[in-house]
């Protein structure tokens, strides 16, 4: 009978955000605004890069894929959170929970690998400007993007299949606003050794190694910048690196702190806030940090707006 109670779980109940009931509508409006801003900002970047031939370069190829990954990454958790905030019974089906885990890992890993590709692109552009076009050939860029998509598929599928093998008790309440893998392992009734081993073994290659590669790339960039005699060149290079590194630090800092270096002092509120930072805040800020301050993006936006306005005067 116990075994049966562990395997017939049809849904999980999500505790959601630690918000007082009287502030529920205010936070709902705020989160809805943030999500719509994320979707709109990333869609604008993708559309501009597709329409403007001047943006068909390696950097913007990676950026368009990153914008798509950010849009999907945020969409994995936020619509369900917003729905549950308006529901009297905030729940998610068992199959939906596994699907959320898969796509959460998939688009999170995809953004992770694309950040490495973007760091390498900046490294080549600043350290080897004369050989940039030969090194960052279309074949290499497409290969890096395809490799990112393929690697994320295997990683996400492995963890999802391992999660599907677990049994869960009748107490199927998840103290989170989405089906977070580490949180779900805490409410499992069966042995989670294989899951924890997979997280430990793959955590390095998937999270830590890309982070170290980004740090090494920017260390080389900084070293090269100081060799540039032009103050304008130094300022421009630091501006490009600073915006990228700020998002990298925000994303990796929360992910490494939450998953690879968990603390016994991490409370439900603290973990929720850290999760919101990389599932909601980072994807929302990326279009502004990477692109909307970029001259090429502004020029592309102005050209498209002018083309739409010209027929109205004819």
C-alpha positions as YAML, in Angstrom:
chain: A
units: angstrom
residues:
- id: 1
  name: UNK
  ca: [0.00, 0.00, 0.00]
- id: 2
  name: UNK
  ca: [2.89, 2.34, 0.81]
- id: 3
  name: UNK
  ca: [4.52, 1.67, -2.53]
- id: 4
  name: UNK
  ca: [1.25, 2.52, -4.24]
- id: 5
  name: UNK
  ca: [0.93, 5.80, -2.36]
- id: 6
  name: UNK
  ca: [4.43, 6.71, -3.51]
- id: 7
  name: UNK
  ca: [3.86, 6.11, -7.21]
- id: 8
  name: UNK
  ca: [0.36, 7.39, -7.97]
- id: 9
  name: UNK
  ca: [1.18, 11.08, -7.50]
- id: 10
  name: UNK
  ca: [-0.72, 12.90, -10.23]
- id: 11
  name: UNK
  ca: [0.16, 16.46, -9.30]
- id: 12
  name: UNK
  ca: [2.32, 18.61, -7.05]
- id: 13
  name: UNK
  ca: [1.26, 21.63, -5.04]
- id: 14
  name: UNK
  ca: [3.53, 24.66, -5.29]
- id: 15
  name: UNK
  ca: [3.87, 26.99, -2.33]
- id: 16
  name: UNK
  ca: [4.69, 29.84, -4.69]
- id: 17
  name: UNK
  ca: [6.26, 33.11, -3.57]
- id: 18
  name: UNK
  ca: [6.43, 34.07, 0.12]
- id: 19
  name: UNK
  ca: [4.07, 37.03, -0.33]
- id: 20
  name: UNK
  ca: [1.44, 38.23, 2.17]
- id: 21
  name: UNK
  ca: [-2.12, 37.83, 0.76]
- id: 22
  name: UNK
  ca: [-2.75, 41.59, 0.88]
- id: 23
  name: UNK
  ca: [0.22, 42.19, -1.45]
- id: 24
  name: UNK
  ca: [-0.61, 39.38, -3.86]
- id: 25
  name: UNK
  ca: [-2.17, 41.55, -6.59]
- id: 26
  name: UNK
  ca: [0.62, 44.12, -6.44]
- id: 27
  name: UNK
  ca: [3.30, 41.49, -6.93]
- id: 28
  name: UNK
  ca: [1.23, 39.81, -9.63]
- id: 29
  name: UNK
  ca: [1.12, 43.08, -11.61]
- id: 30
  name: UNK
  ca: [4.85, 43.62, -11.08]
- id: 31
  name: UNK
  ca: [5.79, 40.10, -12.20]
- id: 32
  name: UNK
  ca: [3.44, 40.30, -15.19]
- id: 33
  name: UNK
  ca: [5.07, 43.58, -16.24]
- id: 34
  name: UNK
  ca: [8.54, 42.06, -15.85]
- id: 35
  name: UNK
  ca: [7.59, 38.99, -17.88]
- id: 36
  name: UNK
  ca: [6.02, 41.04, -20.69]
- id: 37
  name: UNK
  ca: [9.11, 43.26, -20.72]
- id: 38
  name: UNK
  ca: [11.29, 40.15, -21.02]
- id: 39
  name: UNK
  ca: [9.25, 38.77, -23.92]
- id: 40
  name: UNK
  ca: [9.02, 42.10, -25.75]
- id: 41
  name: UNK
  ca: [12.68, 43.04, -25.25]
- id: 42
  name: UNK
  ca: [14.03, 39.70, -26.45]
- id: 43
  name: UNK
  ca: [11.59, 39.53, -29.38]
- id: 44
  name: UNK
  ca: [12.69, 42.98, -30.54]
- id: 45
  name: UNK
  ca: [16.32, 41.86, -30.50]
- id: 46
  name: UNK
  ca: [15.55, 38.69, -32.47]
- id: 47
  name: UNK
  ca: [13.42, 40.50, -35.08]
- id: 48
  name: UNK
  ca: [15.96, 43.31, -35.57]
- id: 49
  name: UNK
  ca: [18.80, 40.84, -36.10]
- id: 50
  name: UNK
  ca: [16.72, 38.86, -38.60]
- id: 51
  name: UNK
  ca: [15.63, 41.92, -40.61]
- id: 52
  name: UNK
  ca: [18.85, 43.95, -40.70]
- id: 53
  name: UNK
  ca: [21.57, 42.41, -42.86]
- id: 54
  name: UNK
  ca: [24.19, 44.58, -41.13]
- id: 55
  name: UNK
  ca: [23.57, 42.54, -37.97]
- id: 56
  name: UNK
  ca: [24.30, 39.21, -39.63]
- id: 57
  name: UNK
  ca: [27.63, 38.87, -37.84]
- id: 58
  name: UNK
  ca: [28.96, 36.27, -35.36]
- id: 59
  name: UNK
  ca: [28.24, 38.42, -32.30]
- id: 60
  name: UNK
  ca: [24.62, 38.99, -33.27]
- id: 61
  name: UNK
  ca: [24.14, 35.36, -34.28]
- id: 62
  name: UNK
  ca: [25.03, 34.39, -30.71]
- id: 63
  name: UNK
  ca: [22.97, 37.26, -29.34]
- id: 64
  name: UNK
  ca: [19.82, 36.27, -31.25]
- id: 65
  name: UNK
  ca: [20.11, 32.71, -29.94]
- id: 66
  name: UNK
  ca: [20.72, 34.01, -26.42]
- id: 67
  name: UNK
  ca: [17.63, 36.22, -26.65]
- id: 68
  name: UNK
  ca: [15.57, 33.22, -27.77]
- id: 69
  name: UNK
  ca: [16.99, 31.10, -24.93]
- id: 70
  name: UNK
  ca: [16.23, 33.86, -22.39]
- id: 71
  name: UNK
  ca: [12.69, 34.28, -23.69]
- id: 72
  name: UNK
  ca: [12.00, 30.54, -23.45]
- id: 73
  name: UNK
  ca: [13.84, 30.17, -20.14]
- id: 74
  name: UNK
  ca: [11.63, 32.79, -18.51]
- id: 75
  name: UNK
  ca: [8.52, 31.32, -20.16]
- id: 76
  name: UNK
  ca: [9.18, 27.91, -18.58]
- id: 77
  name: UNK
  ca: [8.37, 29.19, -15.08]
- id: 78
  name: UNK
  ca: [6.70, 32.62, -15.19]
- id: 79
  name: UNK
  ca: [3.35, 31.85, -16.93]
- id: 80
  name: UNK
  ca: [2.70, 28.99, -14.52]
- id: 81
  name: UNK
  ca: [3.67, 31.18, -11.56]
- id: 82
  name: UNK
  ca: [1.30, 33.94, -12.72]
- id: 83
  name: UNK
  ca: [-1.48, 31.40, -13.24]
- id: 84
  name: UNK
  ca: [-0.99, 29.90, -9.79]
- id: 85
  name: UNK
  ca: [-0.99, 33.34, -8.17]
- id: 86
  name: UNK
  ca: [-4.57, 33.72, -9.41]
- id: 87
  name: UNK
  ca: [-5.55, 30.16, -8.53]
- id: 88
  name: UNK
  ca: [-6.98, 28.95, -5.23]
- id: 89
  name: UNK
  ca: [-5.14, 25.64, -5.68]
- id: 90
  name: UNK
  ca: [-1.62, 26.37, -7.00]
- id: 91
  name: UNK
  ca: [-0.63, 23.04, -8.52]
- id: 92
  name: UNK
  ca: [1.13, 21.47, -11.49]
- id: 93
  name: UNK
  ca: [0.54, 17.99, -12.99]
- id: 94
  name: UNK
  ca: [3.24, 15.37, -12.57]
- id: 95
  name: UNK
  ca: [3.91, 15.27, -16.32]
- id: 96
  name: UNK
  ca: [3.95, 19.06, -16.41]
- id: 97
  name: UNK
  ca: [6.48, 19.09, -13.59]
- id: 98
  name: UNK
  ca: [8.84, 16.79, -15.50]
- id: 99
  name: UNK
  ca: [8.39, 18.89, -18.65]
- id: 100
  name: UNK
  ca: [9.19, 22.02, -16.67]
- id: 101
  name: UNK
  ca: [12.38, 20.42, -15.34]
- id: 102
  name: UNK
  ca: [13.45, 19.41, -18.86]
- id: 103
  name: UNK
  ca: [12.89, 22.79, -20.51]
- id: 104
  name: UNK
  ca: [14.24, 24.67, -17.49]
- id: 105
  name: UNK
  ca: [17.52, 22.76, -17.75]
- id: 106
  name: UNK
  ca: [17.49, 22.92, -21.54]
- id: 107
  name: UNK
  ca: [17.17, 26.66, -21.98]
- id: 108
  name: UNK
  ca: [19.24, 27.40, -18.89]
- id: 109
  name: UNK
  ca: [22.12, 25.31, -20.25]
- id: 110
  name: UNK
  ca: [21.66, 26.81, -23.72]
- id: 111
  name: UNK
  ca: [22.07, 30.33, -22.37]
- id: 112
  name: UNK
  ca: [25.05, 29.12, -20.38]
- id: 113
  name: UNK
  ca: [26.90, 27.80, -23.46]
- id: 114
  name: UNK
  ca: [25.98, 30.83, -25.56]
- id: 115
  name: UNK
  ca: [27.54, 33.12, -22.95]
- id: 116
  name: UNK
  ca: [30.79, 31.20, -23.46]
- id: 117
  name: UNK
  ca: [30.53, 31.58, -27.24]
- id: 118
  name: UNK
  ca: [29.93, 35.33, -26.84]
- id: 119
  name: UNK
  ca: [32.93, 35.66, -24.53]
- id: 120
  name: UNK
  ca: [35.11, 33.84, -27.07]
- id: 121
  name: UNK
  ca: [33.80, 36.10, -29.83]
- id: 122
  name: UNK
  ca: [34.75, 39.22, -27.83]
- id: 123
  name: UNK
  ca: [38.15, 37.67, -27.03]
- id: 124
  name: UNK
  ca: [38.93, 37.14, -30.72]
- id: 125
  name: UNK
  ca: [37.58, 40.57, -31.70]
- id: 126
  name: UNK
  ca: [39.73, 42.45, -29.19]
- id: 127
  name: UNK
  ca: [42.86, 40.30, -29.03]
- id: 128
  name: UNK
  ca: [43.04, 39.30, -32.73]
- id: 129
  name: UNK
  ca: [41.17, 42.03, -34.63]
- id: 130
  name: UNK
  ca: [43.07, 41.51, -37.91]
- id: 131
  name: UNK
  ca: [42.26, 37.79, -37.97]
- id: 132
  name: UNK
  ca: [38.71, 38.09, -36.63]
- id: 133
  name: UNK
  ca: [36.88, 37.24, -39.87]
- id: 134
  name: UNK
  ca: [39.08, 34.25, -40.61]
- id: 135
  name: UNK
  ca: [38.83, 32.84, -37.08]
- id: 136
  name: UNK
  ca: [35.12, 33.51, -36.53]
- id: 137
  name: UNK
  ca: [34.08, 31.99, -39.83]
- id: 138
  name: UNK
  ca: [30.39, 31.27, -40.53]
- id: 139
  name: UNK
  ca: [31.13, 27.54, -40.25]
- id: 140
  name: UNK
  ca: [32.67, 27.90, -36.78]
- id: 141
  name: UNK
  ca: [29.87, 30.15, -35.52]
- id: 142
  name: UNK
  ca: [27.11, 27.83, -36.73]
- id: 143
  name: UNK
  ca: [29.00, 24.85, -35.29]
- id: 144
  name: UNK
  ca: [29.23, 26.55, -31.87]
- id: 145
  name: UNK
  ca: [25.50, 27.30, -31.88]
- id: 146
  name: UNK
  ca: [24.54, 23.78, -32.99]
- id: 147
  name: UNK
  ca: [26.89, 22.24, -30.42]
- id: 148
  name: UNK
  ca: [25.23, 24.31, -27.70]
- id: 149
  name: UNK
  ca: [21.77, 23.09, -28.73]
- id: 150
  name: UNK
  ca: [22.86, 19.43, -28.92]
- id: 151
  name: UNK
  ca: [24.76, 19.31, -25.61]
- id: 152
  name: UNK
  ca: [21.84, 20.84, -23.72]
- id: 153
  name: UNK
  ca: [19.50, 18.17, -25.09]
- id: 154
  name: UNK
  ca: [21.48, 15.29, -23.58]
- id: 155
  name: UNK
  ca: [22.02, 17.00, -20.24]
- id: 156
  name: UNK
  ca: [18.38, 17.99, -19.78]
- id: 157
  name: UNK
  ca: [17.12, 14.58, -20.89]
- id: 158
  name: UNK
  ca: [19.43, 12.70, -18.49]
- id: 159
  name: UNK
  ca: [18.26, 14.62, -15.41]
- id: 160
  name: UNK
  ca: [14.61, 14.40, -16.47]
- id: 161
  name: UNK
  ca: [14.78, 10.63, -16.94]
- id: 162
  name: UNK
  ca: [16.52, 10.21, -13.58]
- id: 163
  name: UNK
  ca: [13.81, 12.34, -11.96]
- id: 164
  name: UNK
  ca: [11.08, 10.23, -13.59]
- id: 165
  name: UNK
  ca: [12.46, 7.14, -11.81]
- id: 166
  name: UNK
  ca: [11.84, 8.60, -8.36]
- id: 167
  name: UNK
  ca: [8.85, 7.89, -6.14]
- id: 168
  name: UNK
  ca: [7.07, 10.59, -4.20]
- id: 169
  name: UNK
  ca: [5.07, 10.41, -0.99]
- id: 170
  name: UNK
  ca: [1.56, 11.65, -0.34]
- id: 171
  name: UNK
  ca: [3.08, 14.86, 1.02]
- id: 172
  name: UNK
  ca: [3.58, 16.27, -2.46]
- id: 173
  name: UNK
  ca: [3.99, 19.95, -1.57]
- id: 174
  name: UNK
  ca: [6.96, 21.66, -3.25]
- id: 175
  name: UNK
  ca: [8.29, 24.68, -1.31]
- id: 176
  name: UNK
  ca: [8.97, 26.66, -4.47]
- id: 177
  name: UNK
  ca: [7.18, 28.47, -7.30]
- id: 178
  name: UNK
  ca: [8.27, 25.95, -9.94]
- id: 179
  name: UNK
  ca: [9.51, 22.37, -10.16]
- id: 180
  name: UNK
  ca: [13.09, 23.04, -9.19]
- id: 181
  name: UNK
  ca: [15.18, 19.88, -9.43]
- id: 182
  name: UNK
  ca: [17.02, 20.25, -6.12]
- id: 183
  name: UNK
  ca: [13.81, 21.09, -4.26]
- id: 184
  name: UNK
  ca: [12.00, 18.13, -5.80]
- id: 185
  name: UNK
  ca: [14.75, 15.77, -4.65]
- id: 186
  name: UNK
  ca: [14.08, 16.82, -1.05]
- id: 187
  name: UNK
  ca: [10.45, 15.61, -1.19]
- id: 188
  name: UNK
  ca: [11.25, 12.31, -2.92]
- id: 189
  name: UNK
  ca: [10.71, 9.10, -0.96]
- id: 190
  name: UNK
  ca: [13.02, 6.86, -2.97]
- id: 191
  name: UNK
  ca: [16.82, 6.86, -3.15]
- id: 192
  name: UNK
  ca: [18.15, 10.00, -4.84]
- id: 193
  name: UNK
  ca: [21.81, 8.93, -4.91]
- id: 194
  name: UNK
  ca: [21.95, 8.62, -8.72]
- id: 195
  name: UNK
  ca: [20.38, 12.05, -9.17]
- id: 196
  name: UNK
  ca: [22.78, 13.71, -6.75]
- id: 197
  name: UNK
  ca: [25.74, 11.94, -8.34]
- id: 198
  name: UNK
  ca: [24.68, 13.16, -11.81]
- id: 199
  name: UNK
  ca: [24.37, 16.73, -10.52]
- id: 200
  name: UNK
  ca: [27.81, 16.53, -8.89]
- id: 201
  name: UNK
  ca: [29.57, 14.97, -11.89]
- id: 202
  name: UNK
  ca: [27.92, 17.10, -14.59]
- id: 203
  name: UNK
  ca: [27.85, 20.30, -12.54]
- id: 204
  name: UNK
  ca: [31.49, 20.97, -13.34]
- id: 205
  name: UNK
  ca: [31.40, 20.59, -17.14]
- id: 206
  name: UNK
  ca: [27.99, 22.26, -17.49]
- id: 207
  name: UNK
  ca: [28.27, 25.20, -15.07]
- id: 208
  name: UNK
  ca: [31.73, 25.65, -13.57]
- id: 209
  name: UNK
  ca: [33.83, 24.98, -16.69]
- id: 210
  name: UNK
  ca: [31.93, 27.49, -18.89]
- id: 211
  name: UNK
  ca: [32.21, 30.05, -16.10]
- id: 212
  name: UNK
  ca: [35.97, 29.52, -15.87]
- id: 213
  name: UNK
  ca: [36.30, 29.78, -19.67]
- id: 214
  name: UNK
  ca: [34.50, 33.13, -19.58]
- id: 215
  name: UNK
  ca: [36.77, 34.38, -16.79]
- id: 216
  name: UNK
  ca: [39.89, 33.28, -18.71]
- id: 217
  name: UNK
  ca: [38.62, 34.95, -21.90]
- id: 218
  name: UNK
  ca: [38.04, 38.24, -20.13]
- id: 219
  name: UNK
  ca: [41.33, 38.04, -18.27]
- id: 220
  name: UNK
  ca: [43.05, 37.85, -21.66]
- id: 221
  name: UNK
  ca: [40.86, 40.69, -22.93]
- id: 222
  name: UNK
  ca: [41.76, 42.93, -20.01]
- id: 223
  name: UNK
  ca: [45.43, 42.13, -20.49]
- id: 224
  name: UNK
  ca: [45.15, 43.08, -24.16]
- id: 225
  name: UNK
  ca: [43.19, 46.26, -23.41]
- id: 226
  name: UNK
  ca: [45.99, 47.72, -21.29]
- id: 227
  name: UNK
  ca: [48.32, 47.37, -24.26]
- id: 228
  name: UNK
  ca: [46.11, 49.68, -26.32]
- id: 229
  name: UNK
  ca: [47.50, 53.22, -26.29]
- id: 230
  name: UNK
  ca: [44.18, 54.83, -27.20]
- id: 231
  name: UNK
  ca: [42.05, 55.92, -24.24]
- id: 232
  name: UNK
  ca: [38.96, 55.76, -26.47]
- id: 233
  name: UNK
  ca: [39.75, 52.15, -27.36]
- id: 234
  name: UNK
  ca: [40.22, 51.23, -23.71]
- id: 235
  name: UNK
  ca: [36.94, 52.88, -22.76]
- id: 236
  name: UNK
  ca: [35.01, 51.14, -25.54]
- id: 237
  name: UNK
  ca: [36.46, 47.73, -24.73]
- id: 238
  name: UNK
  ca: [35.75, 48.09, -21.02]
- id: 239
  name: UNK
  ca: [32.19, 49.18, -21.80]
- id: 240
  name: UNK
  ca: [31.60, 46.01, -23.83]
- id: 241
  name: UNK
  ca: [33.21, 43.74, -21.25]
- id: 242
  name: UNK
  ca: [31.58, 45.39, -18.24]
- id: 243
  name: UNK
  ca: [28.01, 44.87, -19.40]
- id: 244
  name: UNK
  ca: [28.64, 41.24, -20.30]
- id: 245
  name: UNK
  ca: [30.47, 40.46, -17.08]
- id: 246
  name: UNK
  ca: [27.72, 42.03, -14.96]
- id: 247
  name: UNK
  ca: [25.14, 39.61, -16.36]
- id: 248
  name: UNK
  ca: [27.59, 36.70, -16.21]
- id: 249
  name: UNK
  ca: [28.27, 37.43, -12.54]
- id: 250
  name: UNK
  ca: [24.57, 37.72, -11.74]
- id: 251
  name: UNK
  ca: [23.65, 34.49, -13.54]
- id: 252
  name: UNK
  ca: [26.55, 32.30, -12.41]
- id: 253
  name: UNK
  ca: [26.69, 33.75, -8.91]
- id: 254
  name: UNK
  ca: [23.14, 32.73, -8.11]
- id: 255
  name: UNK
  ca: [23.30, 29.37, -9.93]
- id: 256
  name: UNK
  ca: [26.59, 28.27, -8.32]
- id: 257
  name: UNK
  ca: [25.51, 29.50, -4.90]
- id: 258
  name: UNK
  ca: [22.12, 27.80, -5.09]
- id: 259
  name: UNK
  ca: [22.96, 24.47, -6.75]
- id: 260
  name: UNK
  ca: [26.68, 23.73, -6.51]
- id: 261
  name: UNK
  ca: [27.40, 25.33, -3.14]
- id: 262
  name: UNK
  ca: [24.15, 24.93, -1.20]
- id: 263
  name: UNK
  ca: [24.13, 26.18, 2.38]
- id: 264
  name: UNK
  ca: [22.22, 24.83, 5.33]
- id: 265
  name: UNK
  ca: [21.32, 28.44, 6.10]
- id: 266
  name: UNK
  ca: [19.47, 28.83, 2.80]
- id: 267
  name: UNK
  ca: [15.86, 29.49, 3.73]
- id: 268
  name: UNK
  ca: [12.80, 29.15, 1.54]
- id: 269
  name: UNK
  ca: [12.67, 32.94, 1.10]
- id: 270
  name: UNK
  ca: [16.38, 33.21, 0.25]
- id: 271
  name: UNK
  ca: [16.26, 30.39, -2.30]
- id: 272
  name: UNK
  ca: [13.15, 31.89, -3.91]
- id: 273
  name: UNK
  ca: [14.76, 35.32, -4.27]
- id: 274
  name: UNK
  ca: [17.93, 33.82, -5.75]
- id: 275
  name: UNK
  ca: [15.85, 31.79, -8.20]
- id: 276
  name: UNK
  ca: [13.92, 34.87, -9.29]
- id: 277
  name: UNK
  ca: [17.20, 36.62, -10.01]
- id: 278
  name: UNK
  ca: [18.27, 34.17, -12.71]
- id: 279
  name: UNK
  ca: [14.84, 33.05, -13.98]
- id: 280
  name: UNK
  ca: [13.28, 36.51, -14.24]
- id: 281
  name: UNK
  ca: [15.65, 39.43, -13.65]
- id: 282
  name: UNK
  ca: [18.59, 38.30, -15.81]
- id: 283
  name: UNK
  ca: [16.52, 37.42, -18.93]
- id: 284
  name: UNK
  ca: [14.73, 40.77, -18.58]
- id: 285
  name: UNK
  ca: [17.95, 42.78, -18.29]
- id: 286
  name: UNK
  ca: [19.85, 41.02, -21.07]
- id: 287
  name: UNK
  ca: [18.22, 42.91, -23.99]
- id: 288
  name: UNK
  ca: [18.98, 46.25, -22.33]
- id: 289
  name: UNK
  ca: [22.52, 45.42, -21.26]
- id: 290
  name: UNK
  ca: [23.61, 43.65, -24.43]
- id: 291
  name: UNK
  ca: [21.70, 45.41, -27.14]
- id: 292
  name: UNK
  ca: [19.49, 48.39, -26.45]
- id: 293
  name: UNK
  ca: [22.62, 50.37, -25.45]
- id: 294
  name: UNK
  ca: [24.30, 49.16, -28.63]
- id: 295
  name: UNK
  ca: [24.66, 51.62, -31.51]
- id: 296
  name: UNK
  ca: [24.10, 48.95, -34.17]
- id: 297
  name: UNK
  ca: [20.83, 47.87, -32.58]
- id: 298
  name: UNK
  ca: [19.65, 51.46, -32.25]
- id: 299
  name: UNK
  ca: [20.45, 52.14, -35.91]
- id: 300
  name: UNK
  ca: [18.59, 49.00, -36.99]
- id: 301
  name: UNK
  ca: [15.57, 50.01, -34.90]
- id: 302
  name: UNK
  ca: [15.57, 53.53, -36.35]
- id: 303
  name: UNK
  ca: [15.75, 52.21, -39.93]
- id: 304
  name: UNK
  ca: [12.80, 49.88, -39.40]
- id: 305
  name: UNK
  ca: [10.75, 52.63, -37.73]
- id: 306
  name: UNK
  ca: [11.53, 55.05, -40.57]
- id: 307
  name: UNK
  ca: [10.49, 52.49, -43.18]
- id: 308
  name: UNK
  ca: [7.13, 52.11, -41.42]
- id: 309
  name: UNK
  ca: [6.59, 55.85, -41.21]
- id: 310
  name: UNK
  ca: [7.47, 56.73, -44.80]
- id: 311
  name: UNK
  ca: [4.34, 55.14, -46.43]
- id: 312
  name: UNK
  ca: [2.08, 57.15, -44.11]
- id: 313
  name: UNK
  ca: [3.38, 60.40, -45.66]
- id: 314
  name: UNK
  ca: [2.98, 59.24, -49.28]
...
